[in-house]
Amino acid sequence: MDLDLSWVRAVQANTSAIERRAATLPGRRSVKKNHQAAWLCKAISLIDLTTLSGDDTEGRVRRLCAKARQPVRADILDALGMQDLTTGAVCVYHDMVETAVDALRGSGIPVAAVSTGFPAGLSPYKLRIAEIGESVAAGAEEIDIVITRRHVLQGNWQALYDEMREMRAACGEAHVKAILATGELGTLRNVARASLVCMMAGADFIKTSTGKESVNATLPVSLTMIRAIRDYEAHTGYKVGYKPAGGISKAKDALTYLALIKDELGDRWLQPDLFRFGASSLLGDIERQLEHHVTGAYSASWRHAAG
């Protein structure tokens, strides 16, 4: 849609109220036994299993893709009746897209590529746009782009809109996730306004963080972005997805985020086309919790290797 600056400038965020609401979330919803196991299996199906390290190799990416195909040990999946469970996607740097596409061939699991000068987003603009095209050509079905933070910090909403719209166009048929790097935006009001502008410009998802900032996904930021998604859907009828990324490593945290999504947006958002976790270590803790559910005992983490 066209940029509606009057709507953007009218957006406010009551920080103290948001923080109070977020502080109540971990204790308000509790699921146990079979219900907990079911929610944890749901969480696995929503994970973008990620490796974004400078020392990534083809072997590491192929092992990660094998884990995405079978995220939990076969005996545990058999006991749960969840033999076909997979993660939502595999997320890698552009250089590893072809390897991941080859390793996931026939699985139906999409490959997501981080792009546009990830994580800082400060490489030359033409190169950032070209990088999107290269990742799509290599087979990435999802593109995680990073916005230029200074547009938000300076309140230059037109520049942010134009940038996001051009990146959306460069993605073609691929889904685009706009990474706001919320830990660097200063205020929750900036987070809310940036979320709205990116949605207006065509983002399929809005995402909290690159995972490389000092502050990544938090419940107050998540509540702010989810409310922006809810308002946008109410005004336009268009559903935009949400992806918290960075710092979510425990099964109990995943349950809190799922409860937040269910409360604020409803069951429709608990599907891979509208919600993802950006995580790597989260899967290991969920697998340990599922083994405890099946056997009654916790095992050592090495029994659930990410490769």
SULZI-V738651 format. One record per run of one state. SS is the DSSP state (H for helix, E for strand, C for the rest). FROM is the first residue (numbers start at 0). TO is the last residue. If there is no record, write none. Layout:
SS;FROM;TO + SS;FROM;TO
This chain:
C;0;3 + H;4;9 + C;10;13 + H;14;27 + C;28;31 + H;32;43 + C;44;45 + E;46;49 + C;50;56 + H;57;68 + C;69;72 + H;73;79 + C;80;87 + E;88;92 + H;93;102 + C;103;108 + E;109;113 + C;114;123 + H;124;137 + C;138;140 + E;141;145 + C;146;147 + H;148;152 + C;153;155 + H;156;170 + C;171;173 + E;174;178 + C;179;180 + H;181;183 + C;184;186 + H;187;199 + C;200;203 + E;204;206 + C;207;217 + H;218;235 + C;236;239 + E;240;244 + C;245;249 + H;250;263 + C;264;265 + H;266;268 + C;269;273 + E;274;278 + C;279;280 + H;281;294 + C;295;299 + H;300;303 + C;304;306
